[in-house]
Amino acid sequence: MKANIHPHYRTVVFHDTSANEYFKVGSTIKTDREIELEGVTYPYVTIDVSSKSHPYYTGKQRSVSAEGSVARFTQRFGRFVDVKRGA
């Protein structure tokens, strides 16, 4: 087995800035930043979206109204549908 070909695996703190949540996860990501958490210094990475802030996981996702979609379709293409029916 070759030596020194694997990246350094260690515990890293990820900070979800939109939800202000911290996650400790094992990772090989490279970073120069550090943070002290629970009396221990860890490598530190900021992220924009995680399971604490993503709409799919939080249940705050936008629902599409079926009535709105049908009304928009009729408004845009209704004249073409009426022309074909009359012919």
Wavefront OBJ file of the C-alpha trace (Angstrom):
o trace
v 0.000 0.000 0.000
v 1.346 3.442 -0.920
v 2.098 5.855 1.901
v 0.900 9.484 2.058
v -1.749 9.246 -0.685
v -4.836 9.657 1.483
v -6.104 13.085 2.604
v -5.994 13.960 6.303
v -9.324 12.954 7.929
v -10.330 14.850 11.070
v -13.289 16.363 12.925
v -14.344 19.701 11.394
v -16.931 22.231 12.608
v -19.350 23.421 9.911
v -21.296 26.616 10.665
v -24.635 27.115 8.890
v -24.730 30.917 8.794
v -28.401 31.174 7.797
v -29.629 29.125 10.794
v -26.674 29.855 13.118
v -26.155 26.141 13.781
v -22.858 24.311 14.302
v -22.155 20.720 13.196
v -19.145 18.578 14.081
v -18.481 16.132 11.259
v -15.533 14.062 10.120
v -14.135 15.516 6.908
v -11.085 15.859 4.677
v -11.890 19.470 3.671
v -8.952 21.874 3.779
v -9.338 25.121 5.716
v -7.064 27.618 7.435
v -9.721 28.833 9.882
v -10.168 27.445 13.397
v -12.795 27.742 16.105
v -12.846 26.775 19.753
v -15.944 24.771 20.601
v -16.501 23.030 23.937
v -12.921 23.787 24.966
v -11.368 22.100 21.911
v -9.979 23.804 18.812
v -11.355 22.473 15.508
v -10.941 23.421 11.840
v -13.846 25.730 10.877
v -15.890 25.997 7.651
v -18.916 28.219 6.976
v -21.772 27.010 4.786
v -24.949 28.695 3.519
v -27.399 25.777 3.622
v -27.674 22.666 5.767
v -30.438 20.368 6.952
v -31.345 22.976 9.601
v -32.032 25.711 7.032
v -32.950 23.959 3.762
v -36.686 24.332 2.953
v -37.052 20.628 2.095
v -35.917 19.507 5.553
v -37.568 22.301 7.551
v -40.992 21.813 5.933
v -41.188 25.464 4.887
v -41.047 24.779 1.189
v -43.160 26.753 -1.213
v -46.202 24.925 -2.509
v -47.415 25.536 -6.046
v -51.110 26.243 -6.379
v -52.787 24.117 -9.044
v -55.489 26.728 -9.562
v -52.888 29.391 -10.239
v -51.146 27.201 -12.780
v -54.372 26.431 -14.651
v -55.383 30.096 -14.647
v -51.992 31.148 -15.988
v -52.160 28.489 -18.712
v -55.665 29.564 -19.721
v -54.668 33.208 -19.769
v -51.615 32.530 -21.947
v -52.919 29.823 -24.283
v -56.719 29.923 -23.922
v -57.230 31.644 -27.248
v -55.508 28.794 -29.081
v -57.666 26.158 -27.380
v -60.902 28.052 -28.238
v -59.870 28.413 -31.907
v -59.324 24.662 -32.278
v -62.687 23.822 -30.688
v -64.558 26.124 -33.059
v -62.999 24.657 -36.185
l 1 2 3 4 5 6 7 8 9 10 11 12 13 14 15 16 17 18 19 20 21 22 23 24 25 26 27 28 29 30 31 32 33 34 35 36 37 38 39 40 41 42 43 44 45 46 47 48 49 50 51 52 53 54 55 56 57 58 59 60 61 62 63 64 65 66 67 68 69 70 71 72 73 74 75 76 77 78 79 80 81 82 83 84 85 86 87
